[in-house]
Amino acid sequence: MEAPGGLEALRRRRRRLSSPGAGSPSALPWGRLSAWLECVCAVTFDLELGQAVEVGPAPPGAQGVPQLVYPPDYTLTEKEKTSICYLSFPDSYSGSLGDTQFSFRFRQSGGQRNALYGDDFEYNREAAVSLQRDPAHYFGYVFFRQVKDSSVKRGYFQKSLVLVSRLPYVNLFQALLQLIAPEYFDKLDPCLEAVCSEIDQWPPPVPGQTLNLPVMGVVIQVRIPSRLDQPGSSPAKPQNQENLLPAPLVLPSIHELDLFSCLAPLKFCCDFRPYFTIHDSEFKEYTTRTQAPPSVVLGVTNPFFIKTLQHWPHILRLGELKMAGDLPKQVKVKKLAKLKTLDAKPGLYTSYKTFLHKDKTLIKQLLKGIHKKQPSDAQSALLRRHLLELTQSFIIPLEHYMASLMPLQRAITPWKNPPQIRPFQQEDFLKTLEHAGPQLTCVLKGDWVGLYRRFFRSPNFDGWYRQRHREMMHKLEALHLEAISEANIRSWVKDKSEVEVVDLVLKLQEKLVRARCHRLPVKEEVLHRVGLYIATIIGSLPEDLQAVLGPQ
């Protein structure tokens, strides 16, 4: 008997299941570099042309003149080049001289030409959610230098060195720029090639590991945070610490900034641009008044935006930092209607009404730290711990409710599809708050129910729910595979038709492929047992079907 769809249909299906995935970046040219950086760009300011990715001398035998981008074969679209050029120069009236460091984020254009590799999926599965590699956006880390230069027609030397990456490692890449940018401005092109060659020898970023990253005679030591890390805890010190000479530059964090002068375990699911200019390709999209303000956080320096974005619900205006003791007086919550002029005082202008009361204890602790001249990093740690504990108190009831939607393990049987996860009913969840709400772990008073309702309408809830639902689906699939591996499959196939047996084999093969592609939380021995079952069943079929269903 021929299986459903015919032998040719089975062959096509087998080819689809056995087709190789994307290759590992380590097997590609500059593969190890691409685990950390997409490319390095030098951007200069031309009096007639404006900002431009700098042009370097053509190598011997080359056609035309290449742009100064490393690796040399890395391709940026014209739209991406334009974004890098405009975003890598400070967009303000400030004429300050010297060095400036900042970062920006912009959309990838040109489709999925840089889709994530297999190793990237593994990284994202193990990394903290806020540090996952983004397939749709780039981060740009900038070291901008402006100094007087009479030999230049404009009167100033203005140039930016930009590291482009998909990783949100703000601290690491800014520290790296502090090492390489001064050397680059002194020696120019050869320095970039040497630095990229060194980074190309770095081990890949593996969550949970402490890495030593040598560059320009310095070893940067970092630990890549893992999804399994306890929030708020200090990273464990490596047991086998190398005796490095010179002593390594140890970064306490690859991504966290000074919060005092973030919110794990929640992933921020809206768009955000640490630096945004009027030349950005999304400028019209984000500043239109024909619809409600978009869900995005913009960091700007041009005073033009104060007037342009006055219809936005939240505007935080920062001024020049004064003495540490004056800091709490600088940032105050004010009504949005008061922000009318370009010279408005620094502060938070918002139309938002808070749901929770102020934490007066925290404010007293911060003020006490200022009075005692506590280090800024100590104040940041205090603030970060407070935000973390507040977020955990908010999320724990949601996690408990989600867990209650999971089917019981005894309902999972090998010969039926796994039962469905029950839907999230917002009103049912809110009813649980009276006895199992955030008040069990948080002393703050306020309208917690109103805060949850507001959260349900945000993209952050949708992102959190989709992630948790996906994880629960993967768990169900893993439990189903485990049930199959413990079942008596030989007994089940005895009285089944050839069509039913072939259909079972195909379904089991698809399950194994999915388990490996999505790294389901299932033991290797379970996958091995299911594989043996498949081989045994195939061996009992006619030779023509064995040829189609067997290893390709």
VMD Tcl script that draws the C-alpha trace (Angstrom):
set ca {
  {0.00 0.00 0.00}
  {1.32 3.47 -0.88}
  {1.44 5.95 2.00}
  {-0.84 9.08 1.96}
  {0.19 11.56 -0.70}
  {2.39 9.04 -2.50}
  {6.10 8.25 -2.25}
  {7.12 11.50 -3.94}
  {5.14 13.54 -1.40}
  {6.91 11.65 1.39}
  {10.28 12.36 -0.21}
  {9.52 16.10 -0.38}
  {8.47 16.12 3.24}
  {11.63 14.26 4.30}
  {13.82 16.73 2.37}
  {12.14 19.60 4.21}
  {12.73 17.98 7.60}
  {16.36 17.16 6.87}
  {17.35 20.46 5.19}
  {20.28 22.09 7.01}
  {19.78 25.28 8.97}
  {21.87 28.40 8.82}
  {25.54 27.82 9.31}
  {27.49 28.71 12.39}
  {29.06 32.18 12.27}
  {32.36 30.70 13.40}
  {32.63 28.91 10.03}
  {32.32 32.16 8.07}
  {34.95 34.80 7.29}
  {35.30 37.11 10.30}
  {32.91 34.68 12.02}
  {34.18 35.21 15.56}
  {34.10 38.97 15.11}
  {30.44 38.74 14.03}
  {29.60 37.08 17.34}
  {30.34 40.48 18.95}
  {30.24 43.16 16.25}
  {28.58 43.54 12.88}
  {31.14 46.10 11.72}
  {33.22 49.14 12.70}
  {32.71 52.45 10.87}
  {34.59 55.73 10.74}
  {32.32 58.73 10.09}
  {33.68 62.17 9.24}
  {32.09 65.56 8.62}
  {32.56 67.12 5.21}
  {31.76 70.83 4.88}
  {30.08 70.33 1.49}
  {28.66 66.82 1.79}
  {27.83 66.72 5.50}
  {28.26 63.50 7.46}
  {29.61 60.52 5.51}
  {31.08 57.10 6.12}
  {34.73 57.89 5.56}
  {36.50 56.86 2.37}
  {39.89 55.22 2.64}
  {42.64 54.48 0.09}
  {41.95 51.68 -2.34}
  {44.02 48.52 -1.85}
  {46.31 47.43 -4.75}
  {44.30 46.05 -7.67}
  {40.93 47.08 -6.24}
  {38.26 48.65 -8.42}
  {37.04 52.00 -7.11}
  {37.55 53.34 -3.60}
  {36.14 51.38 -0.63}
  {34.38 52.90 2.34}
  {36.15 52.67 5.65}
  {34.18 49.80 7.15}
  {35.62 46.72 8.81}
  {35.33 43.89 8.03}
  {35.92 45.05 4.43}
  {33.29 42.69 3.01}
  {30.50 43.79 5.35}
  {27.61 45.30 3.38}
  {25.39 48.09 4.69}
  {22.37 49.36 2.78}
  {22.31 53.03 1.79}
  {19.55 53.62 4.33}
  {21.65 52.04 7.09}
  {24.71 54.11 6.11}
  {22.60 57.27 6.27}
  {21.29 56.32 9.73}
  {24.80 55.68 11.04}
  {26.11 58.94 9.59}
  {23.45 61.18 11.09}
  {23.16 59.38 14.41}
  {26.91 59.35 15.09}
  {27.18 63.16 15.33}
  {25.69 65.12 18.26}
  {22.53 66.87 17.05}
  {22.47 70.09 19.07}
  {23.65 73.67 19.12}
  {26.39 72.77 21.59}
  {29.89 73.74 20.47}
  {31.70 71.82 23.18}
  {35.14 70.54 22.32}
  {36.74 67.24 23.25}
  {35.48 63.66 23.30}
  {31.86 62.52 23.65}
  {30.52 58.96 23.99}
  {26.94 57.88 23.46}
  {24.91 55.11 21.83}
  {21.98 54.82 19.45}
  {19.67 52.17 17.99}
  {18.24 51.94 14.48}
  {16.24 49.56 12.33}
  {17.79 47.07 9.98}
  {16.71 47.58 6.38}
  {16.92 45.27 3.41}
  {14.95 42.29 4.70}
  {16.28 39.27 6.58}
  {19.74 39.12 5.01}
  {21.23 38.99 8.53}
  {18.82 36.59 10.16}
  {20.05 34.96 13.36}
  {22.39 31.98 13.03}
  {21.93 28.72 14.91}
  {24.46 29.79 17.55}
  {22.51 33.03 18.02}
  {19.36 31.09 18.87}
  {21.34 29.17 21.47}
  {22.65 32.46 22.89}
  {19.17 33.99 23.04}
  {17.80 30.90 24.76}
  {20.36 31.15 27.57}
  {20.77 34.95 27.82}
  {18.84 37.30 30.09}
  {15.82 38.55 28.15}
  {17.05 42.15 28.17}
  {20.39 41.09 26.61}
  {19.16 38.94 23.73}
  {20.47 39.54 20.23}
  {18.01 41.61 18.17}
  {17.49 40.40 14.56}
  {15.64 43.58 13.50}
  {17.75 46.38 15.00}
  {21.36 47.48 15.30}
  {23.04 49.27 18.19}
  {25.62 51.92 17.43}
  {28.27 52.82 20.05}
  {29.97 56.14 19.32}
  {33.21 57.88 20.28}
  {32.99 61.41 18.80}
  {35.95 63.80 18.81}
  {35.78 67.55 18.08}
  {38.90 69.71 18.33}
  {40.01 72.97 16.73}
  {42.05 72.49 13.57}
  {43.05 75.46 11.43}
  {44.07 73.17 8.58}
  {40.42 72.15 8.08}
  {38.14 74.55 6.18}
  {35.43 74.25 8.82}
  {37.95 75.08 11.54}
  {37.32 71.89 13.49}
  {38.37 68.25 13.31}
  {35.13 66.26 13.68}
  {35.07 62.50 13.46}
  {33.24 59.55 15.01}
  {34.32 55.96 15.48}
  {31.25 53.69 15.60}
  {30.92 50.07 16.72}
  {27.80 48.45 15.20}
  {26.41 45.41 17.02}
  {23.19 43.53 17.72}
  {24.15 43.17 21.38}
  {23.03 45.75 24.00}
  {26.39 45.65 25.81}
  {26.61 49.39 26.50}
  {29.32 49.25 29.18}
  {31.54 46.78 27.34}
  {31.53 48.54 23.98}
  {31.96 52.00 25.48}
  {34.93 50.69 27.47}
  {36.31 49.14 24.28}
  {35.96 52.47 22.48}
  {37.86 54.25 25.25}
  {40.78 51.94 24.46}
  {40.76 51.94 20.66}
  {39.37 55.37 19.66}
  {42.34 57.50 20.86}
  {44.70 55.10 19.10}
  {42.58 55.21 15.95}
  {42.53 59.03 15.81}
  {46.33 58.90 16.04}
  {47.08 56.05 13.60}
  {43.82 55.79 11.59}
  {43.12 52.84 9.26}
  {45.76 50.25 10.29}
  {44.52 50.43 13.88}
  {40.99 49.30 12.94}
  {42.21 46.29 11.01}
  {44.46 45.22 13.89}
  {41.66 45.63 16.48}
  {39.16 43.69 14.36}
  {41.71 40.89 13.95}
  {42.09 40.72 17.73}
  {38.31 40.64 18.32}
  {38.08 37.92 15.68}
  {40.09 35.74 18.11}
  {37.76 36.33 21.07}
  {35.65 33.45 22.36}
  {31.92 33.90 21.67}
  {29.68 35.51 24.32}
  {28.29 32.56 26.30}
  {25.73 33.37 29.02}
  {26.96 32.38 32.45}
  {30.66 32.45 31.53}
  {33.42 34.86 32.56}
  {35.55 35.78 29.55}
  {38.97 37.37 29.10}
  {38.98 39.55 25.99}
  {42.45 40.80 24.92}
  {42.71 43.96 22.84}
  {45.57 46.43 22.34}
  {47.66 45.06 25.20}
  {44.74 45.13 27.67}
  {42.57 42.22 28.81}
  {38.93 43.15 29.40}
  {37.31 40.71 31.80}
  {33.52 40.41 31.70}
  {30.83 37.99 32.75}
  {27.93 37.44 30.36}
  {24.67 37.39 32.42}
  {22.53 34.27 32.12}
  {18.79 33.76 32.21}
  {19.41 31.52 35.25}
  {21.12 34.26 37.29}
  {19.32 35.20 40.48}
  {18.08 38.80 39.94}
  {19.97 41.27 42.05}
  {22.69 38.85 43.09}
  {26.40 39.45 42.52}
  {27.96 37.28 39.81}
  {29.92 34.31 41.10}
  {33.68 34.61 40.83}
  {35.29 32.14 38.41}
  {36.93 29.21 40.18}
  {39.87 28.82 37.79}
  {41.03 32.40 37.52}
  {43.93 32.89 35.12}
  {47.00 34.75 36.33}
  {46.92 37.50 33.74}
  {49.66 40.06 33.15}
  {48.94 42.86 33.00}
  {46.04 42.71 35.45}
  {42.73 42.62 33.54}
  {40.32 45.53 33.25}
  {37.35 44.02 35.12}
  {33.94 45.40 34.14}
  {31.35 44.78 36.89}
  {28.62 44.78 34.25}
  {28.55 44.58 30.46}
  {25.34 46.57 30.14}
  {24.20 48.37 33.30}
  {24.64 52.13 33.49}
  {24.82 54.52 36.44}
  {21.13 54.76 37.37}
  {21.67 57.44 40.01}
  {23.22 60.56 37.98}
  {15.96 48.87 33.80}
  {13.66 46.63 34.21}
  {14.60 43.01 34.76}
  {12.96 40.55 34.86}
  {10.55 42.32 32.47}
  {11.64 42.79 28.88}
  {10.93 46.22 27.41}
  {8.90 45.30 24.32}
  {8.45 48.76 22.77}
  {10.86 50.57 20.50}
  {13.57 52.72 22.07}
  {16.20 55.01 20.61}
  {18.93 56.11 23.04}
  {19.75 58.86 20.54}
  {17.38 60.24 17.88}
  {17.74 63.11 15.38}
  {15.56 64.96 12.89}
  {17.40 63.11 10.11}
  {16.31 59.68 11.33}
  {14.33 57.71 8.74}
  {11.53 57.24 11.31}
  {11.32 60.97 12.14}
  {7.96 61.54 10.41}
  {6.57 58.29 11.76}
  {7.34 59.24 15.36}
  {6.46 62.95 15.27}
  {3.13 62.90 13.41}
  {0.13 64.44 15.15}
  {-2.45 62.55 13.07}
  {-2.51 59.68 15.55}
  {-1.74 58.92 19.17}
  {1.93 59.10 20.18}
  {3.73 55.81 19.44}
  {5.04 53.44 22.11}
  {8.66 54.51 21.93}
  {11.30 56.14 24.12}
  {13.41 58.75 22.33}
  {16.63 60.33 23.59}
  {17.23 63.72 21.92}
  {19.55 66.72 22.29}
  {18.01 69.13 19.78}
  {15.73 71.72 21.52}
  {13.50 71.53 18.43}
  {11.94 68.37 19.87}
  {10.56 70.16 22.94}
  {8.13 72.01 20.69}
  {7.58 69.17 18.22}
  {6.71 66.56 20.86}
  {4.66 68.69 23.24}
  {1.64 66.46 22.59}
  {3.50 63.45 24.01}
  {2.35 62.28 27.48}
  {5.84 62.19 29.07}
  {8.84 64.46 28.57}
  {11.92 64.27 30.80}
  {14.15 67.30 30.42}
  {17.67 67.04 31.80}
  {19.96 69.93 32.58}
  {23.61 70.29 33.41}
  {24.45 68.27 36.53}
  {25.32 70.42 39.52}
  {26.63 69.30 42.87}
  {25.49 65.85 43.95}
  {23.52 67.36 46.79}
  {21.36 69.32 44.35}
  {20.44 66.33 42.22}
  {17.08 65.42 43.83}
  {15.90 69.00 43.36}
  {16.67 68.94 39.64}
  {14.23 66.25 38.56}
  {10.69 66.89 39.74}
  {7.35 65.60 38.47}
  {5.42 68.45 36.84}
  {2.22 68.76 34.87}
  {2.77 68.50 31.12}
  {0.89 71.77 30.55}
  {3.76 73.67 32.22}
  {6.22 72.71 29.45}
  {5.65 75.59 27.05}
  {9.00 77.20 26.33}
  {12.40 76.07 25.13}
  {14.00 77.35 28.33}
  {11.73 75.34 30.65}
  {13.48 74.05 33.74}
  {14.75 70.44 33.96}
  {12.18 67.99 35.28}
  {9.69 65.27 34.39}
  {6.64 66.71 32.65}
  {3.83 64.16 32.43}
  {0.10 63.73 32.07}
  {0.35 60.36 33.81}
  {-1.28 59.84 37.20}
  {0.58 57.35 39.38}
  {-1.18 54.30 40.76}
  {1.19 53.72 43.72}
  {2.27 56.05 46.50}
  {5.82 57.34 46.81}
  {8.33 55.20 48.66}
  {9.39 57.75 51.27}
  {11.81 55.28 52.86}
  {13.77 54.95 49.61}
  {13.89 58.73 49.14}
  {15.26 59.16 52.68}
  {17.93 56.50 52.01}
  {19.05 58.24 48.81}
  {19.15 61.65 50.49}
  {21.12 60.18 53.40}
  {23.59 58.70 50.91}
  {24.02 62.10 49.27}
  {24.58 63.76 52.62}
  {27.26 61.17 53.48}
  {28.74 61.48 49.97}
  {28.17 57.82 49.15}
  {29.69 56.71 45.81}
  {27.35 56.98 42.85}
  {27.58 53.23 42.13}
  {26.38 52.48 45.67}
  {23.39 54.77 45.17}
  {22.70 53.13 41.80}
  {22.79 49.67 43.41}
  {20.25 50.83 45.99}
  {17.94 52.24 43.32}
  {18.35 49.20 41.06}
  {17.54 46.82 43.93}
  {14.42 48.82 44.78}
  {13.18 48.72 41.16}
  {13.95 45.00 40.92}
  {12.04 44.15 44.11}
  {9.11 46.30 43.02}
  {9.01 44.59 39.62}
  {9.21 41.15 41.21}
  {6.32 41.95 43.54}
  {4.32 42.99 40.49}
  {5.22 39.96 38.36}
  {4.97 37.12 40.94}
  {1.11 37.10 40.98}
  {1.12 37.00 37.16}
  {3.58 34.08 37.17}
  {1.45 32.15 39.68}
  {-1.68 32.69 37.60}
  {0.08 31.63 34.38}
  {1.29 28.44 36.11}
  {-2.33 27.62 37.01}
  {-3.24 27.66 33.27}
  {-0.84 24.79 32.53}
  {-2.56 21.39 32.00}
  {-1.86 18.73 34.61}
  {0.93 16.33 33.69}
  {-1.35 13.32 34.12}
  {-3.53 14.68 31.30}
  {-0.66 14.22 28.82}
  {-0.89 10.88 27.00}
  {1.35 9.54 24.20}
  {-1.37 8.86 21.60}
  {-3.14 12.21 21.69}
  {-2.00 15.75 21.04}
  {-1.01 17.57 24.25}
  {-3.90 19.43 25.93}
  {-4.14 23.17 25.33}
  {-2.98 25.85 27.76}
  {-6.05 27.59 29.16}
  {-6.54 31.22 28.05}
  {-5.47 34.15 30.20}
  {-8.65 35.72 31.63}
  {-7.83 39.16 32.96}
  {-10.84 39.40 35.28}
  {-10.11 35.96 36.73}
  {-6.54 37.06 37.43}
  {-7.68 40.27 39.14}
  {-9.88 38.22 41.48}
  {-6.76 36.42 42.75}
  {-5.12 39.64 43.93}
  {-7.09 39.94 47.13}
  {-5.41 36.86 48.63}
  {-2.29 36.47 46.45}
  {-1.45 39.95 45.27}
  {1.71 42.08 45.41}
  {0.84 43.29 48.92}
  {2.29 39.99 50.21}
  {5.82 41.07 49.24}
  {5.60 44.86 48.86}
  {4.77 47.51 51.46}
  {3.78 50.17 48.90}
  {0.12 51.12 48.96}
  {-1.99 52.22 46.03}
  {-4.29 51.09 43.23}
  {-2.60 47.83 42.24}
  {-5.68 46.68 40.27}
  {-5.61 49.88 38.22}
  {-1.89 49.39 37.58}
  {-2.48 45.83 36.31}
  {-5.28 47.02 34.03}
  {-2.94 49.64 32.59}
  {-0.25 46.97 32.14}
  {-2.68 44.73 30.22}
  {-3.07 47.48 27.60}
  {0.68 47.85 27.05}
  {2.99 46.10 24.54}
  {5.06 44.95 27.53}
  {2.26 42.69 28.76}
  {1.79 41.27 25.27}
  {5.53 40.58 25.00}
  {5.70 39.01 28.47}
  {2.63 36.84 27.84}
  {3.83 35.62 24.44}
  {7.22 34.67 25.88}
  {5.72 32.81 28.86}
  {3.12 31.09 26.65}
  {5.88 29.97 24.24}
  {7.93 28.57 27.13}
  {4.90 26.69 28.46}
  {4.16 25.27 24.99}
  {7.75 24.05 24.77}
  {7.38 22.44 28.19}
  {4.20 20.68 27.05}
  {5.95 19.37 23.95}
  {8.83 18.11 26.08}
  {6.44 16.32 28.47}
  {4.63 14.79 25.49}
  {7.90 13.45 24.08}
  {8.73 12.03 27.48}
  {5.35 10.25 27.60}
  {5.97 8.85 24.10}
  {9.42 7.58 25.07}
  {7.91 5.64 27.99}
  {5.02 4.15 25.99}
  {4.86 0.70 24.38}
  {4.89 1.82 20.75}
  {5.41 -1.70 19.37}
  {2.17 -2.80 20.98}
  {0.32 0.19 19.54}
  {1.41 -0.44 15.93}
  {0.42 -4.13 15.90}
  {-3.16 -3.61 14.75}
  {-2.61 -0.38 12.78}
  {-2.69 0.02 9.03}
  {0.39 0.89 7.04}
  {-1.00 4.38 6.44}
  {-1.42 4.99 10.19}
  {2.09 3.68 10.93}
  {3.69 5.95 8.29}
  {1.74 8.90 9.65}
  {3.01 8.13 13.16}
  {6.63 7.96 11.93}
  {6.34 11.31 10.17}
  {4.83 12.97 13.23}
  {7.54 11.57 15.50}
  {10.26 12.70 13.10}
  {8.78 16.19 13.06}
  {8.71 16.20 16.85}
  {12.41 15.29 17.05}
  {13.37 17.97 14.51}
  {11.34 20.58 16.39}
  {12.81 19.51 19.74}
  {16.35 20.05 18.47}
  {15.67 23.21 16.44}
  {13.87 24.92 19.34}
  {16.10 23.43 22.05}
  {13.11 22.09 23.97}
  {13.71 21.33 27.67}
  {13.89 17.57 27.13}
  {16.59 15.12 28.17}
  {18.86 13.70 25.49}
  {18.05 10.15 26.59}
  {14.37 10.79 25.84}
  {15.21 11.93 22.30}
  {17.45 8.89 21.88}
  {14.68 6.49 22.91}
  {12.17 8.08 20.53}
  {14.75 7.87 17.75}
  {15.20 4.14 18.41}
  {11.43 3.63 18.30}
  {11.28 5.37 14.92}
  {14.11 3.21 13.55}
  {12.39 0.03 14.79}
  {9.05 0.95 13.23}
  {10.64 1.91 9.91}
  {12.47 -1.42 9.87}
  {9.11 -3.24 9.93}
  {7.81 -1.44 6.81}
  {8.23 -2.47 3.12}
  {11.56 -1.58 1.50}
  {10.15 1.22 -0.69}
  {8.83 3.04 2.39}
  {12.03 2.34 4.31}
  {13.99 4.07 1.56}
  {11.79 7.17 1.83}
  {11.46 7.32 5.61}
  {14.99 6.27 6.52}
  {18.03 8.56 7.07}
  {18.61 11.08 4.27}
}
mol new
graphics top color blue
foreach p $ca { graphics top sphere $p radius 0.5 }
foreach p [lrange $ca 0 end-1] q [lrange $ca 1 end] { graphics top cylinder $p $q radius 0.2 }
display resetview
